[in-house]
């Protein structure tokens, strides 16, 4: 495998020095995998011999990946409902727009709900995307009730027999329990009309170890079904997403790589793992 | 922020303290623990190792000296603390005002770091100090970033120069330049230019940032940094330093539980100080960054100074003076006083944020309790007191069964809630009486008065009091 070429060159030479190991450890930690995970890989590598090393490491990394399905849920008899959640500034609204574009390329019809009623101009931001992509956006009054916007949108989605309803929610720090409760409420209210099929947590690739706590807290309040890993076009490796997968079993479903609506890729495990160590 | 970091430090130092005399092996041991803690906090590997080198060499050098002191562990602690303060930027730095107005401030950073929100907070902060800032909307990239800035400007009462609607249309360099001319015309003494977020690797957008910079020659370029950022922080910060350059950092999203180790890394690697910190969603959740306070937070000493300042701000001087004279004259502390305290506390912001500044607040047990703190409790308590007559408030002794049940009905609570409040209050009253004999705490409201003394002791995690709420108590044990 190409991914560990540098690592392996070091290990294969019979005399791997302490400073070589330190360098490898540094590379692993710098991918945001976490110090504990990095040490585990090093320990594995130290124990393995020669040709077996890359297989051992690749297998163990692959085993950290979640076994849950990575395809977006799809229902034919009713609208499929997707909630987009995450902390502030990770790129929820942009990811929502990208997801619309992705679904449109599969000839699906989409309705958007602007349930971020908190951040100034968030609704307008989504409306701008809506008109660019030719998709109706359901809105409510500024600082209004996010759940009621989502409810209206769910009702409308059902009337229109839309394929996908995507609900963009306000960014919130996972430590704000009041706001996290609100997210649970949005979900419950939507479910009076339609089941919520996907809750996608948007994680910024530049995020450090705090991402793990974020994921856990969001999981416990809205049962996240997948991750969208954004800003992968920068220099950050996004290793925290693998740590999240390992810790919570939530699969990465999409990778965001830019600011335009087309910049969204379906998760490719090999490419992702490869990128971690480059 | 830095929370887990401080609990790890506390654990490490507690075991060091139990040792008495130190050997050099003990220092290696604690260094390993600090390393783990710092890495988990997203401090860059190279910075961590550099930091530990210094700690180890300073401690080992001073080992003989350390062991002469009455508490060698505390002496090591002092070394760690002073090194942390040094990395975090020494003494706090302020905005440099231009000799000839307007002072021009340029904001840069990654997408989603919080530049636009920060622009509003900074504008409000500067306006409150008597300045006349102008916001300039040069983020023409992100859809409706301009509208967002206009909304924010309106809510803080600061004019926004926004000739372009944005959404990918218009020239940000021209907007910045014309914004400066507009400010000179209208005699604004400060100009804050909001720019589009960009990645460190995006050379085209970095070039644009440079053009904006050259067009307006800012007095301060502030790099806005999300406290949650990981190991990439250093690489990106260096790319910005090289690309557009910056004079200081602003840390955002500090109200989360991110440990913010990246801030440590960047100040170390770029040599630039952290100037401001944004600590919440409200426009007023913004303050200067104090390295010494942050260091003491990291070390689990709590952020007493900030707490004291907020308390001072929230209690109007009349109330404070009244409470103080009452306290001194030996008068009983009444439920009315308690009510005005509650109101002042609500003004100070969320309880969990306030309590988070206390010494030991970041230790595991206390942190768990903080996370479970129900902000609604304050409102409930307030409603109970408000349902009492003035006489009941000054003489809670007369609260018999029928009065209590009336109060419960009036406040929409259970009689047991009223009982527990009265019980807690009479305990507090007793404690106040005892404290009066001892040392009070200057400007601080009663009940908080003794805290600064705790801070001086460099105490390990305080043993928490048991919660009055049975459900919480069950969770704690």
Interface residues (C-beta under 8 A of the other chain):
Chain A: X25 X26 X29 X30 X31 X32 X34 X35 X36 X87 X88 X89 X90 X91 X93 X118 X119 X120 X121 X122 X124 X125 X127 X128 X129 X173 X174 X175 X176 X177 X178 X204 X205 X206 X207 X208 X209 X210 X211 X213 X214 X231 X233 X234 X235 X236 X237 X239 X240 X259
Chain B: X36 X39 X40 X41 X42 X44 X45 X46 X110 X111 X112 X113 X114 X141 X142 X143 X144 X145 X147 X148 X150 X151 X152 X155 X167 X199 X200 X201 X202 X226 X228 X229 X230 X231 X232 X233 X235 X236 X239 X253 X255 X256 X257 X258 X259 X261 X262 X281 X371 X375
